Amino acid sequence: MSATVFYGSPRQARLEASESLPAKLDLILDRLHLRERVKGEWVCLKLHVGNNIGYSTIHPVFVRKVVSAIKEGGGEPFIVDVDWDVAGSESRGYTREVLGCPVYPSAGLHERYHYDHEWQYKNMKAWKVAGMVEDASFLVNFAHVKGHPMCGFGAAFKNIALGCMVGETRSQIHDTSHFDRYWFKERCPDRSLMQQIVDSCPFGAVVFDKKDPEELHLHFESCNQCMRCQQVAPPGSLLIQPENFHTFMEAAAISTAITLSTFEQGKTTHLALATHMTPMCDCFGFTSMPILQDAGIFGSDDIVALDKAVLDKTTDLPLILENIPSSLEPQPHDGHPFAQLHGRFKDPYVLLHYAEKLGLGSQDYQLVDVLPLDDLSPRTKGFYISAQ
């Protein structure tokens, strides 16, 4: 069955506030019937508030719109994120006074408040869902779209998969990439040749293992699959293959499934803001230049359809090459620009494939523009604000 994704374009026909992205968010919230759905609910609004001097996270103006809608509908909203990001979030404008509701660490101080769930996958069995998330009766997942060094792209899935689990589980999700063996020392016993393999990577992705200096370790976050190492490594000694990269995406789909399973059907909804899309996650604690032009704002009850719509809307956008940090090296190919930036094995569509198999939603969707430009008559007068 086709899902519905509501969409607000970043473009305006007229210089009026009613055509701006925050105004289009209001229209999306109306189409999602958020106010009618949250009466009497304890509503968790999951954000990523960033840290340090990052400024490309979701602007408080957008957050206040969602909080106001929840309160108008009779819900009790609160905002959550990981504890170290919440600590200091007031310096980036995330305060009760600005947003209209409290901001809490999702698993309490030092992440000691959580619920355990079992799901065997690779190196993982126990998944620890943040207590403040699972205690809520309704979830609004509001994500900022950006690149991600493990799965190419982060939006609604990443916001839940990592943001609603405690640090121990987040670390294990990253470690799933190392579960399937990729280094075979018996095929490269020569220490000097191992050093050549390490030296061949311009990104520092291949290193000597800190736990065993006689072994090699691959940092999958840094690897863009340029394959320079394959020109040096003996055949079969160092495998750069999709499986290791895709395990993180499958783990992220599982993590999301676990968190969403704690809510009753119909009591979750998802939003994504695709503006100032940077190469890396907002976890990095600073904001770099955008690497894609703004694509708008999206909303849906179907998390798979939402992220699919974001990807489809951005797939034909060219990378803004002059804005890409010189330490990164895009790999031109026919895939999504996020995969061109981070490597073809970090195809962001792969995560949606795993999520759909888990029954989390559908990649078949209808995109509904809440304020089409064609419906607006342009105005040629009244461009200026009165001085009075």
Phi, psi and omega in degrees: 000134182289135176270166178246131174240123178271142191222140172237120182287149175287348183278150176233145173273327186230156178276070181226142181301330182294347179252007180280167182297319176300324177293323178290330173299318177304316180295322178294317179298324176296315182291333176279354181055041185298315183301319182289342188262347190253005181302125179076005182266148171267106195258117175272119175258105183272115176243168162246109185273000178069192177202173177054241185248027175290140180226011181257006173292175185297124184296141179307334177301316179292317182298318180299325178300315181292315179301315181298319179297319180296315181292322178297329179276358179091016176266163178249100185272150168212150183255141177228152168200176182297154192298319184286340174278323176297322177294112182095000181294339178296334179289347177249014173095004181266086179230161177301320182295320182282316189271334179095006177201165182287158176243119185243150167291130190298329180240027180075178179297134180061019174055047181262355183251109183203168175242138182266137176229145180255134175198112182283121175206120180051242182273004189249145172225314180260131178239126187253106181276134180303134186297321181293333177286309183292332179288337182291157178257350179213142182237128168248114182261110185242109188248148169263131182277134179197175174285166179211133187287349180257324183232016176084323190208143177233129176211235187297318181294313182298323182298328178267313188304317180259322186287343181254006176249157178283167186303322180300316180289319178302318179297318180293325177299316177296323183288346179301333180297336182265001184293313179278127188298136179231345180245128183235091186300328182299341179264359177209070184282348185282115182299320181294327178287325174299319179296322178296324177296314178300314183291340183286341183270115181284353184253002181069024182283329179259123183221165170287137183296129183291337179273333179215096184295356176269000180241161175255151181230138179251122173276102185293332178300320185275342186280123176252018176057041176289340175070019175298324181296330181290341177282346182249319185291138174301147183308130176080001182275322179231110183264123173251097189227155185302325187306315182294325179285325185284340180298323177300319182293320177294320177297322178295322177295318178296315180302317178296318179300320180296312181296314182294334180293344180277358178247145176293155179302135179087000183248032171221147173211160192224139179229149177216132179251114183256072176228155182041059182280114184264167183294329189236172179297153177292352176298339189293344174083014174204167181242126174260181182289151178293143182252358172221150175291156182301143183242352175114201183228144189227151176209139179195154170280347181257110185291326178293312180298323181298306181294327177296318179296320177298314180295317180296323182288336183255354188294332180263004179281133178283143173300138175275088192301323182292344180265354182279127179306142184294345178282350177257154182224096179301145178249102183298129174198184186275000183281185180300146180303330176294325177286330174295325181285318188253353178117144186297334179282353175258041178297116185293342178290339183299319180301321181294327176299312179296319182295320179296320178298330179277358179081023183276353180160193185231141174279353176272116186214162173246126179268122182246112178283121185282346178208074183299140178300327182295339181274357185251133176270126181293149176244139182254358180235165177077032181284340191251147178278136179297141179285346182276000000 
